[in-house]
Amino acid sequence: MNGCGIARDAAGRGLSVILFEQADLAGATSSASTKLIHGGLRYLEHLRFRLVRESLVEREVLLRAAPHIISPMRFVLPHHQGLRPWPVLRLGLFLYDHLGGRDILPPTRSLDLTRDPAGGPLRPEFVRGFEYSDCWVDDSRLVVLNAVDAAERGATIHTRTKCVAAERQGESWRLTVLDADGASRREVTARAVVNAGGPWVSQVTSEVARLNAPARIRMVKGSHIVVDRLFDHDRAYIFQNADGRICFAIPYEDDFTLIGTTDEDFTGDPSSVAISDSETDYLLQMVSAYLRQPVGRDRIRWTYSGVRPLYDDGASRASDATRDYILKLDTTPGAAPFMTVFGGKITTYRRLAEHALEQLAPFFPGMSRPWTAGATLPGGDFAHDEVEARIGALAQSYPFLPPRTVRRLFHAYGTRAADVLGNARRREDLGDDFGSGLTSREVNYLVEKEWAQNSDDVLWRRSKLGLRLLPEERSALAAYIAGLLETARRMDAPLQGRFISQGAT
């Protein structure tokens, strides 16, 4: 997320930008979040007012920028008699309402859970609570849309391309990169390098650039489970636990509930991170302590885990480590700069990018001013309160599509859904249906415009249709994408983010 955000901002300021991603966009931490654009209510307890304020301001900035993939959500916080006192919660939520400004999202209100429908799924001992606002986001699509916008502003985006060496040569860097299968090698020169390597950030600094690591990172694993839908209303829950942590239960993809997250220190390979049995038990026990009907393992439909590369501030517990971002600039007079990005959260990625460009500005005196605060992301060029009207208009334009498919397409592509569907006048015009309304026309678009190169890219990052497609449907999709890529190779056709020709450039 941070890398794509910086690339977009820099390209929009007139800089020449190239981004290398060793796997798929959002292939690691940035697709493993709790899918929230939020201030971080619990960070108030740690007195991190600057981080909370910046995050609260960004909620509505991002909602205006991408109302198709970001939407307001109300969160129900049941009061637990044995944990945080009622007045403390009320004070915290008062600060949450007023610390960062709030023009769009409604304020906090108290709930009588014996009367409100939100109390129905809860155990009878929970009789009072609060309801407050934050936003939900399709995190991996947010990454992709930043990359798309960066590319449309002139940046070059290469996925499945690994930077294996970076050598400082006076006022420039020489980078050596390889594609995924090692068949294509190239060298690139740059006046500055930004290392937004996520969990691999220290490895890039020490092994690729051969610089002394400017700070330590704390690798913290967060895991989530997705279960069959636990309640019928459209609000989310935030549950307090006796260990001081909180857990979310969020409506997800219509038929499911997303539960998370955990926080535990991690050592090992970030590319093979997975939920543990103890984490699964923790999340199930956490929500079951609040719900009338306990949640068992038999209801789990999907799990995912990610590693957060947090700045090591010496906190005793992983859950207390700062979520703020730290930017470290390595440079001396006459030497090309190397910036390292530590930590951060999806909510603050845009401000992180602005701050990164501020620090790099002395090296690019012709760079233009900040611009992203009022700019929309691809497909988000409409008012935040027009979503339903726009979905209705899309349904009228393509009356042969089921309402559920229309809604999914609009929430993925916004005003660009018509670019995906084109001039189709009947269902057959969209080609094969791989299941749940995913057609070959849409797959073609994702391969040609959004760097998708296999079925996982489509089913788990460009969408969440992996929750719905049958094994045979997934196999058919994988074969179809492989055929597209093979055809492109034979024709030497340029697909975004690939080195098609075998020669070095």
C-alpha positions in Angstrom: 0.0 0.0 0.0 2.7 2.4 1.0 4.8 1.8 -2.2 1.8 2.2 -4.5 0.7 5.3 -2.7 4.2 6.9 -3.0 4.4 5.9 -6.6 1.0 7.5 -7.4 1.9 10.8 -5.5 5.3 11.1 -7.1 4.0 10.4 -10.6 1.3 13.0 -10.1 4.0 15.6 -9.2 5.8 15.1 -12.5 8.5 12.7 -11.4 9.7 9.7 -13.5 8.6 6.7 -11.4 9.2 3.0 -11.6 7.9 0.5 -9.1 9.0 -3.1 -8.6 6.9 -5.6 -6.7 8.4 -9.0 -6.2 5.0 -10.8 -6.3 1.5 -9.5 -6.9 0.2 -6.1 -5.8 -1.1 -6.4 -2.2 0.3 -9.9 -2.2 1.3 -9.8 1.4 0.5 -7.5 4.3 -1.7 -5.1 2.4 -4.3 -7.7 1.6 -4.3 -9.1 5.1 -5.8 -6.3 7.1 -9.1 -6.0 8.9 -10.4 -4.1 5.9 -11.0 -0.9 7.9 -10.3 2.8 7.3 -10.4 3.9 11.0 -8.9 6.2 13.5 -7.9 3.4 15.9 -10.1 3.8 19.0 -7.8 1.8 21.2 -4.8 4.0 20.3 -6.3 6.7 22.4 -5.5 4.6 25.5 -1.8 4.8 24.5 -2.1 8.6 24.1 -1.2 8.5 20.4 -3.3 11.5 19.6 -1.4 12.6 16.5 -1.8 9.2 14.9 -5.5 9.0 15.8 -6.2 12.6 14.6 -4.4 12.0 11.3 -6.3 8.7 10.8 -9.7 10.3 11.6 -9.1 13.1 9.1 -8.1 10.6 6.5 -11.3 8.5 6.8 -13.4 11.1 4.9 -10.5 12.1 2.6 -10.3 8.5 1.4 -14.1 8.0 1.4 -14.5 10.9 -1.0 -11.6 9.5 -3.1 -12.9 6.0 -3.5 -16.6 5.7 -2.5 -17.0 2.5 -4.6 -14.5 0.5 -2.5 -14.8 2.5 0.8 -18.1 2.8 2.6 -19.2 4.1 6.0 -19.9 1.4 8.7 -21.4 1.7 12.1 -19.7 -0.2 15.0 -21.4 -1.5 18.1 -19.4 -1.5 21.2 -21.2 -3.5 24.0 -20.4 -2.4 27.5 -18.6 -5.2 29.5 -19.2 -4.6 33.2 -15.8 -6.1 34.2 -13.6 -4.2 31.7 -13.4 -0.5 30.8 -15.9 1.7 32.8 -18.9 3.2 31.0 -17.7 6.9 31.5 -14.2 6.0 30.2 -15.7 4.6 27.0 -18.0 7.6 26.6 -15.1 10.0 27.0 -13.0 8.1 24.5 -15.8 8.1 21.9 -16.4 11.8 22.5 -12.7 12.4 21.6 -13.1 10.1 18.6 -16.0 12.1 17.3 -14.3 15.5 17.7 -10.5 14.9 17.4 -10.3 14.7 13.6 -13.3 16.5 12.2 -16.3 14.7 10.8 -18.5 16.1 8.0 -19.9 12.9 6.5 -19.9 10.2 9.2 -22.7 10.3 11.8 -21.7 10.7 15.5 -21.6 8.2 18.4 -24.9 7.3 20.1 -25.8 5.2 23.1 -27.7 2.0 22.6 -30.2 0.1 24.7 -29.2 -3.4 23.6 -32.4 -4.9 25.1 -34.4 -3.0 22.4 -32.0 -2.3 19.5 -31.7 -5.1 16.9 -27.9 -5.1 17.5 -28.5 -6.6 20.8 -30.3 -9.6 19.4 -27.2 -11.7 18.6 -25.6 -10.8 22.0 -25.7 -12.6 25.3 -28.4 -11.2 27.6 -26.0 -9.7 30.1 -25.0 -7.1 27.5 -27.7 -4.5 28.0 -25.9 -1.2 27.1 -23.5 -0.1 24.4 -22.4 2.5 22.0 -22.5 2.9 18.3 -19.9 4.9 16.4 -18.6 5.4 12.9 -15.6 4.3 10.8 -15.2 3.0 7.3 -14.8 -0.4 5.6 -12.4 -0.8 2.6 -11.5 -3.4 0.1 -7.8 -3.2 1.0 -6.3 -5.1 -1.9 -8.3 -3.1 -4.5 -7.2 0.1 -2.8 -3.6 -1.0 -3.5 -4.4 -1.9 -7.2 -6.3 1.4 -7.8 -3.3 3.4 -6.5 -1.1 1.5 -8.9 -3.5 2.0 -11.8 -3.6 5.8 -11.1 0.1 5.9 -10.8 0.5 4.1 -14.2 -2.1 6.5 -15.8 0.0 9.4 -14.6 3.1 8.0 -16.2 4.6 5.6 -13.7 5.9 2.2 -14.8 4.6 -0.7 -12.6 6.3 -4.1 -12.7 4.8 -7.0 -10.7 6.6 -10.3 -10.2 9.8 -8.4 -10.6 12.4 -8.5 -7.8 15.1 -6.0 -7.2 18.2 -8.1 -6.4 20.9 -5.4 -6.2 21.1 -1.6 -5.7 24.4 0.2 -6.0 24.8 3.8 -5.1 26.9 5.6 -7.8 27.3 9.2 -6.6 24.1 11.1 -7.2 22.3 8.1 -8.7 21.4 4.5 -8.0 21.8 1.5 -10.3 19.2 -1.2 -9.7 19.3 -4.7 -11.0 16.0 -6.5 -11.3 14.8 -10.0 -12.3 11.3 -11.2 -13.4 9.7 -14.0 -11.5 11.2 -16.9 -13.5 14.6 -15.2 -13.8 14.4 -15.1 -17.6 14.5 -11.4 -18.0 17.1 -9.2 -16.3 17.4 -5.4 -16.6 19.2 -2.5 -15.0 17.6 0.8 -14.1 19.1 4.1 -12.9 17.3 6.3 -10.4 18.1 9.6 -8.6 16.4 8.2 -5.4 15.2 4.9 -4.1 12.3 4.3 -1.7 12.3 1.0 0.1 8.6 0.2 1.0 9.4 -3.5 1.2 7.0 -4.2 4.0 8.1 -7.3 6.0 11.2 -7.5 3.8 12.2 -3.9 4.4 15.3 -4.7 6.5 16.3 -7.4 3.9 16.1 -4.8 1.1 18.2 -2.3 3.0 20.9 -4.7 4.2 21.1 -7.3 1.5 20.0 -5.5 -1.7 21.3 -1.9 -1.0 24.0 -3.1 1.4 23.4 -0.2 3.8 23.3 -0.3 7.6 19.7 -0.8 8.8 18.6 2.6 10.1 16.2 1.1 12.6 14.8 -2.1 13.9 11.5 -3.5 12.9 9.2 -5.6 15.0 7.5 -8.3 13.0 3.9 -8.8 14.3 1.5 -11.3 12.9 -2.2 -10.6 12.6 -4.6 -13.3 11.7 -8.3 -13.4 10.7 -11.0 -15.9 10.2 -14.0 -15.7 7.9 -17.1 -17.6 9.1 -20.7 -18.1 7.9 -22.7 -14.9 8.6 -23.4 -14.5 12.3 -26.0 -11.8 12.3 -28.5 -10.3 9.9 -28.0 -6.5 10.3 -25.3 -4.4 8.5 -23.4 -3.1 11.6 -20.1 -4.4 12.9 -19.2 -5.3 16.5 -16.1 -4.3 18.4 -15.5 -6.6 21.4 -13.3 -5.9 24.4 -11.2 -8.7 25.9 -9.8 -9.2 29.4 -6.3 -9.1 28.0 -6.8 -5.4 27.0 -7.2 -6.2 23.3 -10.2 -5.8 21.0 -11.7 -8.0 18.3 -13.9 -7.0 15.4 -16.8 -9.0 13.9 -17.6 -7.4 10.6 -20.3 -8.1 7.9 -18.3 -9.5 4.9 -19.1 -10.2 1.3 -22.9 -10.5 2.1 -22.9 -14.0 3.4 -20.0 -14.0 5.8 -18.6 -12.4 9.0 -14.9 -11.4 9.3 -13.4 -11.9 12.7 -10.0 -10.5 13.8 -7.3 -9.7 14.5 -4.6 -11.3 16.6 -1.3 -9.7 17.5 1.8 -11.8 18.2 5.5 -11.4 17.5 6.7 -13.3 14.4 9.9 -14.7 13.2 10.4 -16.6 10.0 9.5 -16.2 6.3 6.7 -13.6 5.8 5.7 -15.3 2.6 4.7 -18.5 4.4 2.8 -16.9 7.3 -0.4 -18.7 8.4 -2.9 -18.7 11.2 -2.0 -21.0 14.2 -4.4 -23.2 16.1 -4.0 -21.0 19.2 -4.9 -17.9 17.2 -8.0 -19.6 15.8 -9.1 -20.6 19.3 -8.4 -17.1 20.6 -10.7 -15.5 17.9 -13.5 -18.1 18.3 -13.4 -17.7 22.1 -13.4 -14.0 21.9 -16.5 -13.7 19.8 -18.2 -16.6 21.5 -17.9 -14.7 24.9 -20.3 -12.1 23.5 -22.7 -14.0 21.2 -25.7 -16.1 22.3 -24.6 -18.8 19.9 -21.0 -19.9 20.2 -19.0 -20.0 17.0 -17.2 -23.3 16.3 -14.5 -24.3 13.8 -17.1 -25.9 11.6 -18.2 -22.4 10.5 -14.8 -21.2 9.3 -14.7 -20.8 5.5 -11.4 -19.0 5.1 -8.4 -17.8 7.1 -5.7 -15.3 6.3 -2.6 -13.9 8.0 -0.2 -11.1 7.4 3.0 -9.7 9.0 3.1 -6.1 10.0 6.5 -4.5 9.8 6.2 -2.2 12.7 8.8 0.2 14.0 10.3 -1.3 17.2 9.5 1.2 19.9 10.3 -1.2 22.7 6.7 -2.0 23.7 6.5 -5.0 25.9 3.5 -6.5 24.0 3.1 -6.9 20.3 -0.4 -5.4 20.5 1.1 -2.2 22.1 3.8 -1.6 19.4 3.2 1.7 17.6 1.2 1.6 14.3 2.6 5.0 13.3 4.9 5.2 10.4 8.6 6.2 10.4 10.6 7.4 7.4 14.3 7.2 7.5 16.4 9.0 4.9 20.0 7.8 4.2 22.0 10.4 2.3 25.1 12.5 2.5 26.1 15.5 0.4 26.6 14.4 -3.2 25.0 11.0 -2.5 21.7 9.8 -4.0 19.0 9.3 -1.2 17.7 6.0 0.0 14.4 6.2 2.0 13.2 3.4 4.2 9.5 3.1 5.2 8.7 1.5 8.5 5.2 0.7 9.9 2.1 2.6 9.0 -1.5 1.5 8.5 -3.7 1.5 5.4 -5.7 4.5 6.7 -2.7 6.8 6.7 -1.0 5.6 3.5 -1.8 8.8 1.6 -0.3 11.1 4.3 2.7 8.8 4.5 3.2 9.3 0.8 3.0 13.1 1.2 5.5 13.1 4.0 7.8 10.9 1.9 7.7 13.3 -1.0 8.3 16.2 1.4 11.6 14.7 2.5 12.6 13.9 -1.1 11.7 17.4 -2.4 15.2 18.9 -1.9 16.5 16.3 -4.4 13.8 17.2 -7.0 13.5 21.0 -7.1 11.1 20.9 -10.0 8.6 18.6 -8.3 5.1 20.1 -8.1 3.0 20.5 -4.9 0.9 18.0 -3.0 -2.3 17.1 -4.9 -3.8 13.8 -3.6 -6.0 15.3 -0.9 -8.7 16.3 -3.3 -8.2 13.7 -6.1 -10.3 10.6 -6.7 -9.0 7.2 -7.4 -10.0 5.3 -10.7 -13.7 4.7 -10.7 -14.3 6.9 -7.7 -15.3 10.1 -9.6 -18.7 10.5 -8.1 -20.2 11.8 -4.8 -20.0 9.4 -1.8 -23.8 9.6 -1.3 -24.5 8.6 -5.0 -23.6 4.9 -4.6 -27.1 3.4 -4.8 -28.1 5.7 -7.6 -25.1 4.7 -9.6 -25.7 1.0 -9.0 -29.3 1.6 -10.2 -28.0 3.3 -13.4 -25.6 0.5 -14.1 -28.4 -2.1 -13.7 -30.5 -0.2 -16.2 -27.6 -0.1 -18.7 -27.1 -3.9 -18.3 -30.5 -5.3 -17.5 -29.5 -8.9 -18.2 -27.1 -9.0 -15.2 -28.4 -10.3 -11.9 -28.6 -7.5 -9.2 -25.9 -9.1 -7.1 -23.5 -9.1 -10.0 -24.2 -5.5 -10.8 -23.6 -4.5 -7.2 -20.3 -6.4 -7.0 -19.1 -4.9 -10.3 -19.8 -1.4 -9.2 -18.2 -1.8 -5.8 -15.1 -3.1 -7.5 -14.8 -0.7 -10.5 -17.1 2.2 -9.7 -17.7 4.3 -12.8 -15.3 2.1 -14.7 -17.6 -0.9 -14.5 -18.8 0.2 -18.0 -15.3 -0.2 -19.2 -15.3 -3.7 -18.0 -18.7 -4.6 -19.5 -18.2 -2.6 -22.7 -21.1 -2.7 -25.3 -22.5 -6.0 -24.1 -26.2 -6.3 -24.8 -26.8 -9.8 -23.5 -25.1 -12.1 -21.1 -23.4 -14.1 -23.9 -21.5 -11.0 -25.0 -19.4 -11.3 -21.8 -18.0 -14.7 -22.7 -17.6 -17.6 -20.4 -19.0 -17.5 -16.8 -16.5 -19.0 -14.4 -19.0 -18.8 -11.5 -20.7 -16.1 -9.4 -20.9 -13.7 -12.4 -17.1 -13.7 -13.1 -16.9 -13.6 -16.9 -14.1 -13.8 -19.4 -14.7 -10.2 -20.3 -13.9 -9.2 -16.7 -10.9 -11.5 -16.5 -9.5 -10.0 -19.7 -9.8 -6.6 -18.1 -8.0 -7.6 -14.9 -5.2 -9.2 -16.9 -4.8 -6.3 -19.3 -5.4 -3.4 -17.0 -4.7 -4.5 -13.4 -1.7 -6.8 -13.6 -3.6 -10.1 -12.7 -1.6 -13.1 -13.9 -3.2 -16.1 -12.1 -6.4 -17.2 -10.5 -5.3 -16.2 -7.0 -4.8 -12.6 -8.2 -8.3 -12.6 -9.5 -10.1 -14.6 -6.8 -8.4 -13.3 -3.6 -7.0 -9.8 -4.4 -8.9 -8.2 -7.3 -12.1 -9.8 -5.8 -13.0 -12.2 -3.0 -14.8 -14.6 -5.3 -12.5 -17.3 -4.0 -15.1 -17.7 -1.2 -17.7 -18.7 -3.8 -16.2 -20.5 -6.8 -16.1 -24.3 -6.8 -12.8 -26.2 -7.4 -13.7 -27.0 -11.0 -14.6 -23.4 -11.7 -11.2 -22.3 -10.2 -9.4 -24.8 -12.4 -11.2 -23.5 -15.5 -10.3 -19.9 -14.6 -6.6 -20.8 -14.0 -6.5 -22.5 -17.4 -8.1 -19.5 -19.1 -5.6 -17.0 -17.6 -2.7 -19.2 -18.5 -4.0 -19.3 -22.1 -4.2 -15.5 -22.2 -0.6 -15.1 -21.0 0.7 -17.7 -23.4 -1.0 -16.0 -26.3 0.5 -12.7 -25.2 3.9 -14.2 -25.1 3.6 -15.7 -28.5 2.4 -12.4 -30.0 5.0 -10.4 -27.9 2.0 -8.3 -26.7 2.7 -5.9 -23.8 0.6 -6.7 -20.8 0.9 -4.4 -17.9 3.7 -5.2 -15.5 5.4 -8.0 -17.5 8.6 -8.3 -19.4 7.3 -10.1 -22.5 10.5 -10.1 -24.5 13.3 -12.2 -23.3 16.2 -9.8 -24.0 17.6 -7.4 -21.4 16.6 -3.8 -21.7 
